[in-house]
Amino acid sequence: MGYSYTQIRDGIHDAILRGIDFSRSVEDGEVLGLIDEEIVRAKREQDLPLQDMKRMRQELFNAIRRLDVLQELVEDPSVTEIMINGPDCIFIERAGKITRTDRAFVSREKLEDVIQQIVSACNRVVNESSPIVDARLANGDRVNVVLPPVALNGPIVTIRRFPEKPIRMEDLLAFGSLSEEIASFLDCVVRAGYNIFISGGTGSGKTTFLNALSEYIPASERVITIEDSAELQIRHIENIVRLEARNANVEGCRPISIRDLIRSALRMRPDRVIVGEVRGSEAIDMVQAMNTGHLGLPSYLHFFHRRNHPWSA
């Protein structure tokens, strides 16, 4: 297999890209049909084992319509973090252990194509003049991108995976992460409407804990969440408004900051305001919101704020 497999696959990939008119809407079924035709044609010229044909079909589809070599990692529930340090250096985290994979993009250009695919899907822009961006995948996974010249060893992408089913407070109790007494105390604090801050190091579980803590919010309340990149999974609240900050884009739309969203949220008659992450000047607006008596949460600092509570801390 080795080189001949790679050569055949890359040749089919290039042929398909030349044959597709991307100026019109192209369905997945059409792409798969073209892939099958090219693989059958290649088999006539060189004997390809069935297993290799199946593998090639999936790799080609992922490269053309999905996230290329990242797709299987994104679909693997045991992977909690994906770290791309340039096109040929990819690390993953499983069960708290970081290891290097044997996966690599065929070129830096292909990695850049995947990056543009990710950021454009959530209406973000990243380029040399604006080389840092936060985005998310369709499944909610958080993505951070840093491009050259800021990143010296090529495009850097970090993908934080989130479980499809959020970890609940009962799970944290089962894991031994906290005691029944602490859980009961937190239940009382949330329901009483105290302001809560969650702080911790990178990857320490702040967002996971926030999602679990939100279970204690009464279902009858109106909740507004404010985030840089949407990742909170609050599912039991019907009256919920989710706001997401945005950067300026090529269409000339002005940026919308966390500060802007906090100010706007206070005019939406919230019972609670949850701020996904506080890292800068938005802390001023957050403190002012606390003094008005609302409730919220951040990531280097998660802020959980309730409206009309007489006590702030």
C-alpha positions as CSV (number, residue, x, y, z in Angstrom):
1,M,0.0,0.0,0.0
2,G,2.2,2.9,1.3
3,Y,3.1,5.4,-1.5
4,S,1.0,3.8,-4.2
5,Y,-2.1,4.1,-2.0
6,T,-1.4,7.7,-1.2
7,Q,-0.6,8.5,-4.9
8,I,-3.9,6.9,-6.1
9,R,-5.9,8.7,-3.4
10,D,-4.4,12.1,-4.0
11,G,-4.9,11.7,-7.7
12,I,-8.6,10.9,-7.3
13,H,-8.9,13.8,-4.9
14,D,-7.5,16.3,-7.5
15,A,-9.6,14.8,-10.3
16,I,-12.8,15.2,-8.3
17,L,-12.0,18.8,-7.3
18,R,-11.4,19.6,-10.9
19,G,-14.7,18.1,-11.9
20,I,-17.0,19.7,-9.4
21,D,-18.6,23.1,-10.0
22,F,-18.6,24.6,-6.5
23,S,-20.3,27.7,-7.7
24,R,-23.6,25.7,-7.3
25,S,-25.0,23.7,-4.4
26,V,-23.3,20.3,-4.3
27,E,-25.0,17.5,-2.3
28,D,-23.0,14.9,-0.4
29,G,-24.6,12.1,-2.5
30,E,-23.2,13.7,-5.7
31,V,-19.7,13.8,-4.2
32,L,-19.9,10.2,-3.0
33,G,-21.0,9.2,-6.5
34,L,-18.0,10.9,-8.1
35,I,-15.7,9.3,-5.5
36,D,-17.1,5.8,-6.3
37,E,-16.7,6.4,-10.0
38,E,-13.0,7.4,-9.6
39,I,-12.2,4.5,-7.3
40,V,-13.7,2.0,-9.7
41,R,-11.7,3.6,-12.5
42,A,-8.6,3.3,-10.4
43,K,-9.3,-0.3,-9.6
44,R,-9.3,-1.2,-13.3
45,E,-5.8,0.2,-13.6
46,Q,-4.4,-1.2,-10.4
47,D,-5.7,-4.0,-8.1
48,L,-7.0,-2.4,-5.0
49,P,-8.1,-4.5,-2.0
50,L,-11.7,-4.0,-0.9
51,Q,-10.5,-2.8,2.5
52,D,-8.4,-0.1,0.9
53,M,-11.2,1.0,-1.3
54,K,-13.5,1.5,1.7
55,R,-10.8,3.4,3.6
56,M,-10.0,5.6,0.5
57,R,-13.7,6.4,0.0
58,Q,-14.1,7.6,3.6
59,E,-10.8,9.6,3.5
60,L,-11.7,11.3,0.2
61,F,-15.2,12.2,1.5
62,N,-13.8,13.6,4.7
63,A,-11.2,15.6,2.7
64,I,-13.7,17.1,0.4
65,R,-16.8,17.6,2.5
66,R,-15.7,17.3,6.1
67,L,-12.6,18.1,8.2
68,D,-10.1,15.9,6.4
69,V,-7.8,14.0,8.8
70,L,-9.6,15.6,11.8
71,Q,-13.0,14.1,11.1
72,E,-12.5,10.7,12.8
73,L,-10.9,12.4,15.8
74,V,-13.9,14.8,16.1
75,E,-16.3,11.8,15.9
76,D,-14.3,9.8,18.5
77,P,-16.1,10.3,21.9
78,S,-12.9,9.3,23.8
79,V,-11.0,12.3,22.5
80,T,-11.4,15.4,24.7
81,E,-8.9,17.7,23.0
82,I,-7.3,18.0,19.6
83,M,-4.2,20.1,19.2
84,I,-2.9,20.9,15.7
85,N,0.6,22.5,15.7
86,G,1.0,22.9,12.0
87,P,0.0,20.5,9.2
88,D,2.1,17.5,10.3
89,C,2.0,17.7,14.1
90,I,-1.3,16.7,15.7
91,F,-1.8,15.8,19.3
92,I,-4.9,14.4,21.1
93,E,-6.0,14.1,24.7
94,R,-7.7,10.9,25.9
95,A,-8.5,10.2,29.6
96,G,-6.3,13.1,30.6
97,K,-3.2,11.8,28.7
98,I,-1.8,13.8,25.7
99,T,-0.3,11.7,22.8
100,R,0.9,12.5,19.3
101,T,-1.0,10.9,16.4
102,D,0.4,9.7,13.1
103,R,-2.1,11.8,11.2
104,A,-1.1,14.8,9.1
105,F,-2.5,17.1,6.5
106,V,-1.1,16.7,3.0
107,S,0.0,20.3,3.0
108,R,-0.2,23.6,4.9
109,E,-2.7,24.8,2.3
110,K,-5.1,21.9,3.1
111,L,-5.0,22.7,6.8
112,E,-5.7,26.4,6.0
113,D,-8.7,25.3,3.8
114,V,-10.1,23.3,6.8
115,I,-9.6,26.3,9.1
116,Q,-11.5,28.6,6.7
117,Q,-14.2,26.0,6.4
118,I,-14.6,26.0,10.2
119,V,-14.6,29.7,10.8
120,S,-16.8,30.6,7.9
121,A,-19.5,28.2,9.1
122,C,-20.0,30.4,12.2
123,N,-19.5,33.7,10.3
124,R,-16.0,34.4,11.7
125,V,-13.0,35.7,9.8
126,V,-9.3,34.8,10.3
127,N,-6.4,35.9,8.2
128,E,-2.9,37.5,8.5
129,S,-4.3,40.8,9.5
130,S,-6.7,39.2,12.0
131,P,-4.8,36.0,12.9
132,I,-6.6,34.9,16.1
133,V,-10.2,33.7,16.3
134,D,-12.5,31.6,18.5
135,A,-15.1,29.5,16.7
136,R,-17.1,26.3,17.1
137,L,-17.9,23.2,15.1
138,A,-21.5,22.3,14.2
139,N,-21.6,19.9,17.1
140,G,-20.7,22.7,19.6
141,D,-17.0,21.8,20.1
142,R,-14.9,24.9,20.8
143,V,-12.2,25.9,18.3
144,N,-9.3,28.4,18.7
145,V,-7.2,29.3,15.7
146,V,-3.9,31.2,15.6
147,L,-2.3,31.9,12.2
148,P,1.1,33.2,11.2
149,P,2.8,35.6,11.6
150,V,1.6,35.3,15.3
151,A,2.1,31.5,15.2
152,L,5.7,30.8,14.2
153,N,5.3,27.1,13.4
154,G,2.4,27.3,11.0
155,P,-1.4,27.4,11.6
156,I,-2.4,26.4,15.1
157,V,-5.8,24.9,15.9
158,T,-7.1,23.7,19.3
159,I,-10.4,21.9,19.5
160,R,-12.0,21.4,22.9
161,R,-14.5,18.5,22.7
162,F,-17.7,18.5,24.8
163,P,-19.6,15.4,25.6
164,E,-22.9,15.0,23.6
165,K,-24.6,14.4,26.9
166,P,-23.6,17.1,29.5
167,I,-22.1,15.9,32.7
168,R,-24.7,16.3,35.5
169,M,-24.2,17.1,39.2
170,E,-25.1,13.4,39.9
171,D,-22.2,12.4,37.7
172,L,-19.8,14.7,39.6
173,L,-21.0,13.1,42.9
174,A,-20.4,9.6,41.4
175,F,-16.9,10.6,40.3
176,G,-16.2,11.9,43.8
177,S,-15.5,15.4,42.5
178,L,-17.6,16.8,45.4
179,S,-19.5,15.6,48.4
180,E,-23.3,15.5,49.0
181,E,-22.9,18.3,51.5
182,I,-21.2,20.6,49.0
183,A,-23.8,19.8,46.3
184,S,-26.6,20.6,48.7
185,F,-25.0,23.8,49.6
186,L,-24.6,24.8,46.0
187,D,-28.2,24.0,45.4
188,C,-29.3,26.4,48.1
189,V,-26.9,29.1,46.9
190,V,-28.1,29.0,43.3
191,R,-31.8,28.9,44.2
192,A,-31.2,31.8,46.7
193,G,-29.8,33.9,43.9
194,Y,-26.3,34.5,45.1
195,N,-23.6,35.7,42.6
196,I,-21.2,32.9,41.9
197,F,-17.7,33.0,40.3
198,I,-16.1,29.8,38.9
199,S,-12.3,30.1,38.3
200,G,-9.6,27.6,37.5
201,G,-6.8,26.7,35.2
202,T,-7.1,25.7,31.5
203,G,-8.9,22.4,31.1
204,S,-9.8,22.2,34.8
205,G,-13.5,21.7,34.1
206,K,-15.0,25.1,34.6
207,T,-17.5,24.9,31.8
208,T,-18.4,21.3,32.8
209,F,-19.0,22.4,36.4
210,L,-21.1,25.4,35.2
211,N,-23.3,23.1,33.1
212,A,-23.9,20.9,36.1
213,L,-24.5,23.8,38.4
214,S,-27.1,25.2,36.1
215,E,-29.4,22.3,36.9
216,Y,-30.3,24.1,40.1
217,I,-31.7,27.1,38.2
218,P,-35.6,26.9,38.6
219,A,-37.1,26.0,35.2
220,S,-39.6,28.9,35.4
221,E,-36.9,31.6,35.2
222,R,-35.7,33.6,32.2
223,V,-32.0,33.0,31.6
224,I,-29.7,34.9,29.3
225,T,-26.3,33.4,28.5
226,I,-23.4,35.5,27.0
227,E,-20.4,33.8,25.5
228,D,-17.4,34.4,23.2
229,S,-18.1,31.0,21.5
230,A,-21.3,29.2,22.5
231,E,-20.6,26.1,24.5
232,L,-23.0,26.0,27.4
233,Q,-25.6,23.2,27.4
234,I,-28.5,24.4,29.5
235,R,-31.4,22.2,28.4
236,H,-34.1,22.4,31.1
237,I,-34.8,26.1,30.8
238,E,-37.5,26.9,28.2
239,N,-37.2,30.7,28.5
240,I,-33.5,31.0,27.6
241,V,-31.8,33.6,25.3
242,R,-28.3,32.6,24.0
243,L,-26.1,35.5,22.9
244,E,-22.7,35.2,21.3
245,A,-20.0,37.9,20.7
246,R,-18.6,38.4,17.2
247,N,-15.5,39.9,15.6
248,A,-15.6,42.4,12.8
249,N,-15.9,40.7,9.5
250,V,-15.1,41.4,5.8
251,E,-18.6,42.7,5.2
252,G,-17.8,45.6,7.4
253,C,-20.0,44.5,10.4
254,R,-18.7,46.0,13.6
255,P,-17.6,43.7,16.4
256,I,-20.1,42.9,19.2
257,S,-18.2,42.4,22.5
258,I,-19.1,40.7,25.7
259,R,-19.5,44.2,27.2
260,D,-22.1,45.1,24.5
261,L,-24.0,41.9,25.2
262,I,-24.0,42.4,29.0
263,R,-25.5,45.9,28.6
264,S,-28.1,44.6,26.2
265,A,-29.0,41.6,28.4
266,L,-29.9,43.9,31.3
267,R,-32.6,45.4,29.1
268,M,-34.1,42.0,28.4
269,R,-35.8,41.5,31.8
270,P,-33.5,38.6,32.8
271,D,-33.9,36.6,36.0
272,R,-30.4,35.3,35.5
273,V,-27.4,36.3,33.4
274,I,-24.7,33.8,32.8
275,V,-21.5,35.2,31.4
276,G,-19.4,32.4,29.8
277,E,-16.0,34.0,30.2
278,V,-14.6,37.2,31.7
279,R,-11.0,38.1,30.7
280,G,-11.0,41.9,30.2
281,S,-12.8,45.2,30.5
282,E,-16.2,43.4,30.5
283,A,-15.6,42.7,34.2
284,I,-16.6,46.3,34.9
285,D,-20.0,45.7,33.3
286,M,-20.3,42.4,35.1
287,V,-19.8,44.1,38.5
288,Q,-22.3,46.8,37.6
289,A,-24.8,44.1,36.6
290,M,-24.3,42.4,40.0
291,N,-25.1,45.7,41.7
292,T,-28.4,45.9,39.8
293,G,-29.3,42.5,41.3
294,H,-28.9,40.1,38.3
295,L,-27.0,36.7,38.2
296,G,-24.3,35.3,35.9
297,L,-21.0,33.2,35.2
298,P,-17.3,33.2,33.1
299,S,-14.1,30.6,32.1
300,Y,-10.9,32.0,33.4
301,L,-13.7,33.3,35.6
302,H,-17.3,32.0,35.2
303,F,-19.9,34.5,36.5
304,F,-23.4,33.5,37.6
305,H,-25.6,36.5,38.4
306,R,-29.3,36.8,39.5
307,R,-31.6,39.7,39.1
308,N,-32.9,41.7,42.1
309,H,-31.0,39.9,44.8
310,P,-30.2,42.2,47.7
311,W,-26.7,40.8,48.3
312,S,-23.7,40.8,45.9
313,A,-20.2,39.3,46.3
